[in-house]
Amino acid sequence: MKEEFNELQVVKNDETQQFELTVDGYIAFIEFREKPSHISLIHTESPPELAGRGVATALIEKTLAYLEANNYKLLPLCPLVFAYIKKNPTWIRIVEPSFQQRFSS
């Protein structure tokens, strides 16, 4: 993650069902659905004004760290989140065990 994002905090907004990261007044977000046993990350979006700055990657990293710190198991249904975890397999540790085999192909 780029240093410029280190101090920014991801916010879990239960009302909108989004993890949000505000950068320069713009909000990048990951939509989620929460169940008692896990949380599903559905869709990641970053405003065009933030394109090319690594905001989506920072948002994903901060969201995964939040999920781990709060003992969530993850279903990475968002293709961008799935690809990030495939590229950074240490994060498989927070993926719901029944979903983990999808990373072996």
MARLOSE-656383 format. One record per residue (C-alpha): residue number from 1; residue in one letter; x, y, z. Coordinates in steps of 0.1 Angstrom, whole numbers, always signed. Layout:
REM MARLOSE-656383
<pt><num>NUM</num><residu>a</residu><px>X</px><py>Y</py><pz>Z</pz></pt>
...
***
This chain:
REM MARLOSE-656383
<pt><num>1</num><residu>m</residu><px>+0</px><py>+0</py><pz>+0</pz></pt>
<pt><num>2</num><residu>k</residu><px>+12</px><py>+35</py><pz>-8</pz></pt>
<pt><num>3</num><residu>e</residu><px>+24</px><py>+55</py><pz>+22</pz></pt>
<pt><num>4</num><residu>e</residu><px>-1</px><py>+82</py><pz>+16</pz></pt>
<pt><num>5</num><residu>f</residu><px>-29</px><py>+59</py><pz>+27</pz></pt>
<pt><num>6</num><residu>n</residu><px>-13</px><py>+45</py><pz>+58</pz></pt>
<pt><num>7</num><residu>e</residu><px>-30</px><py>+69</py><pz>+82</pz></pt>
<pt><num>8</num><residu>l</residu><px>-65</px><py>+66</py><pz>+66</pz></pt>
<pt><num>9</num><residu>q</residu><px>-90</px><py>+45</py><pz>+83</pz></pt>
<pt><num>10</num><residu>v</residu><px>-115</px><py>+22</py><pz>+67</pz></pt>
<pt><num>11</num><residu>v</residu><px>-151</px><py>+26</py><pz>+80</pz></pt>
<pt><num>12</num><residu>k</residu><px>-176</px><py>-2</py><pz>+82</pz></pt>
<pt><num>13</num><residu>n</residu><px>-208</px><py>+16</py><pz>+73</pz></pt>
<pt><num>14</num><residu>d</residu><px>-236</px><py>-8</py><pz>+84</pz></pt>
<pt><num>15</num><residu>e</residu><px>-263</px><py>+15</py><pz>+71</pz></pt>
<pt><num>16</num><residu>t</residu><px>-251</px><py>+14</py><pz>+35</pz></pt>
<pt><num>17</num><residu>q</residu><px>-235</px><py>-21</py><pz>+39</pz></pt>
<pt><num>18</num><residu>q</residu><px>-201</px><py>-7</py><pz>+27</pz></pt>
<pt><num>19</num><residu>f</residu><px>-166</px><py>-6</py><pz>+38</pz></pt>
<pt><num>20</num><residu>e</residu><px>-155</px><py>+30</py><pz>+29</pz></pt>
<pt><num>21</num><residu>l</residu><px>-122</px><py>+48</py><pz>+25</pz></pt>
<pt><num>22</num><residu>t</residu><px>-123</px><py>+85</py><pz>+20</pz></pt>
<pt><num>23</num><residu>v</residu><px>-95</px><py>+100</py><pz>-1</pz></pt>
<pt><num>24</num><residu>d</residu><px>-94</px><py>+137</py><pz>-10</pz></pt>
<pt><num>25</num><residu>g</residu><px>-131</px><py>+140</py><pz>-3</pz></pt>
<pt><num>26</num><residu>y</residu><px>-140</px><py>+110</py><pz>-25</pz></pt>
<pt><num>27</num><residu>i</residu><px>-153</px><py>+77</py><pz>-12</pz></pt>
<pt><num>28</num><residu>a</residu><px>-141</px><py>+43</py><pz>-25</pz></pt>
<pt><num>29</num><residu>f</residu><px>-161</px><py>+14</py><pz>-12</pz></pt>
<pt><num>30</num><residu>i</residu><px>-166</px><py>-23</py><pz>-10</pz></pt>
<pt><num>31</num><residu>e</residu><px>-202</px><py>-35</py><pz>-7</pz></pt>
<pt><num>32</num><residu>f</residu><px>-207</px><py>-63</py><pz>+18</pz></pt>
<pt><num>33</num><residu>r</residu><px>-234</px><py>-86</py><pz>+32</pz></pt>
<pt><num>34</num><residu>e</residu><px>-230</px><py>-99</py><pz>+67</pz></pt>
<pt><num>35</num><residu>k</residu><px>-242</px><py>-132</py><pz>+81</pz></pt>
<pt><num>36</num><residu>p</residu><px>-236</px><py>-146</py><pz>+116</pz></pt>
<pt><num>37</num><residu>s</residu><px>-209</px><py>-169</py><pz>+104</pz></pt>
<pt><num>38</num><residu>h</residu><px>-192</px><py>-148</py><pz>+77</pz></pt>
<pt><num>39</num><residu>i</residu><px>-191</px><py>-116</py><pz>+57</pz></pt>
<pt><num>40</num><residu>s</residu><px>-193</px><py>-115</py><pz>+19</pz></pt>
<pt><num>41</num><residu>l</residu><px>-175</px><py>-88</py><pz>+0</pz></pt>
<pt><num>42</num><residu>i</residu><px>-196</px><py>-82</py><pz>-32</pz></pt>
<pt><num>43</num><residu>h</residu><px>-183</px><py>-53</py><pz>-52</pz></pt>
<pt><num>44</num><residu>t</residu><px>-154</px><py>-28</py><pz>-51</pz></pt>
<pt><num>45</num><residu>e</residu><px>-157</px><py>+7</py><pz>-66</pz></pt>
<pt><num>46</num><residu>s</residu><px>-134</px><py>+36</py><pz>-66</pz></pt>
<pt><num>47</num><residu>p</residu><px>-143</px><py>+70</py><pz>-81</pz></pt>
<pt><num>48</num><residu>p</residu><px>-127</px><py>+80</py><pz>-115</pz></pt>
<pt><num>49</num><residu>e</residu><px>-111</px><py>+110</py><pz>-97</pz></pt>
<pt><num>50</num><residu>l</residu><px>-89</px><py>+85</py><pz>-77</pz></pt>
<pt><num>51</num><residu>a</residu><px>-80</px><py>+62</py><pz>-107</pz></pt>
<pt><num>52</num><residu>g</residu><px>-45</px><py>+50</py><pz>-109</pz></pt>
<pt><num>53</num><residu>r</residu><px>-35</px><py>+60</py><pz>-73</pz></pt>
<pt><num>54</num><residu>g</residu><px>-38</px><py>+26</py><pz>-57</pz></pt>
<pt><num>55</num><residu>v</residu><px>-69</px><py>+35</py><pz>-37</pz></pt>
<pt><num>56</num><residu>a</residu><px>-88</px><py>+3</py><pz>-45</pz></pt>
<pt><num>57</num><residu>t</residu><px>-58</px><py>-18</py><pz>-33</pz></pt>
<pt><num>58</num><residu>a</residu><px>-55</px><py>+3</py><pz>-1</pz></pt>
<pt><num>59</num><residu>l</residu><px>-92</px><py>-2</py><pz>+5</pz></pt>
<pt><num>60</num><residu>i</residu><px>-90</px><py>-40</py><pz>+0</pz></pt>
<pt><num>61</num><residu>e</residu><px>-59</px><py>-42</py><pz>+23</pz></pt>
<pt><num>62</num><residu>k</residu><px>-75</px><py>-21</py><pz>+50</pz></pt>
<pt><num>63</num><residu>t</residu><px>-108</px><py>-40</py><pz>+48</pz></pt>
<pt><num>64</num><residu>l</residu><px>-90</px><py>-74</py><pz>+50</pz></pt>
<pt><num>65</num><residu>a</residu><px>-71</px><py>-62</py><pz>+81</pz></pt>
<pt><num>66</num><residu>y</residu><px>-104</px><py>-50</py><pz>+97</pz></pt>
<pt><num>67</num><residu>l</residu><px>-120</px><py>-83</py><pz>+90</pz></pt>
<pt><num>68</num><residu>e</residu><px>-91</px><py>-102</py><pz>+106</pz></pt>
<pt><num>69</num><residu>a</residu><px>-89</px><py>-79</py><pz>+136</pz></pt>
<pt><num>70</num><residu>n</residu><px>-126</px><py>-84</py><pz>+142</pz></pt>
<pt><num>71</num><residu>n</residu><px>-126</px><py>-122</py><pz>+137</pz></pt>
<pt><num>72</num><residu>y</residu><px>-147</px><py>-123</py><pz>+106</pz></pt>
<pt><num>73</num><residu>k</residu><px>-145</px><py>-152</py><pz>+81</pz></pt>
<pt><num>74</num><residu>l</residu><px>-146</px><py>-140</py><pz>+45</pz></pt>
<pt><num>75</num><residu>l</residu><px>-164</px><py>-149</py><pz>+13</pz></pt>
<pt><num>76</num><residu>p</residu><px>-145</px><py>-129</py><pz>-14</pz></pt>
<pt><num>77</num><residu>l</residu><px>-172</px><py>-128</py><pz>-40</pz></pt>
<pt><num>78</num><residu>c</residu><px>-159</px><py>-95</py><pz>-55</pz></pt>
<pt><num>79</num><residu>p</residu><px>-136</px><py>-104</py><pz>-84</pz></pt>
<pt><num>80</num><residu>l</residu><px>-111</px><py>-77</py><pz>-74</pz></pt>
<pt><num>81</num><residu>v</residu><px>-109</px><py>-89</py><pz>-38</pz></pt>
<pt><num>82</num><residu>f</residu><px>-106</px><py>-125</py><pz>-50</pz></pt>
<pt><num>83</num><residu>a</residu><px>-78</px><py>-116</py><pz>-74</pz></pt>
<pt><num>84</num><residu>y</residu><px>-60</px><py>-96</py><pz>-46</pz></pt>
<pt><num>85</num><residu>i</residu><px>-62</px><py>-126</py><pz>-23</pz></pt>
<pt><num>86</num><residu>k</residu><px>-50</px><py>-150</py><pz>-51</pz></pt>
<pt><num>87</num><residu>k</residu><px>-20</px><py>-126</py><pz>-56</pz></pt>
<pt><num>88</num><residu>n</residu><px>-14</px><py>-123</py><pz>-18</pz></pt>
<pt><num>89</num><residu>p</residu><px>-22</px><py>-158</py><pz>-5</pz></pt>
<pt><num>90</num><residu>t</residu><px>-14</px><py>-151</py><pz>+31</pz></pt>
<pt><num>91</num><residu>w</residu><px>-49</px><py>-136</py><pz>+33</pz></pt>
<pt><num>92</num><residu>i</residu><px>-65</px><py>-170</py><pz>+26</pz></pt>
<pt><num>93</num><residu>r</residu><px>-62</px><py>-174</py><pz>+64</pz></pt>
<pt><num>94</num><residu>i</residu><px>-94</px><py>-153</py><pz>+68</pz></pt>
<pt><num>95</num><residu>v</residu><px>-113</px><py>-169</py><pz>+40</pz></pt>
<pt><num>96</num><residu>e</residu><px>-142</px><py>-192</py><pz>+50</pz></pt>
<pt><num>97</num><residu>p</residu><px>-128</px><py>-227</py><pz>+50</pz></pt>
<pt><num>98</num><residu>s</residu><px>-154</px><py>-240</py><pz>+26</pz></pt>
<pt><num>99</num><residu>f</residu><px>-144</px><py>-214</py><pz>+0</pz></pt>
<pt><num>100</num><residu>q</residu><px>-106</px><py>-218</py><pz>+3</pz></pt>
<pt><num>101</num><residu>q</residu><px>-103</px><py>-246</py><pz>-23</pz></pt>
<pt><num>102</num><residu>r</residu><px>-112</px><py>-220</py><pz>-50</pz></pt>
<pt><num>103</num><residu>f</residu><px>-78</px><py>-205</py><pz>-46</pz></pt>
<pt><num>104</num><residu>s</residu><px>-60</px><py>-237</py><pz>-55</pz></pt>
<pt><num>105</num><residu>s</residu><px>-69</px><py>-236</py><pz>-92</pz></pt>
***
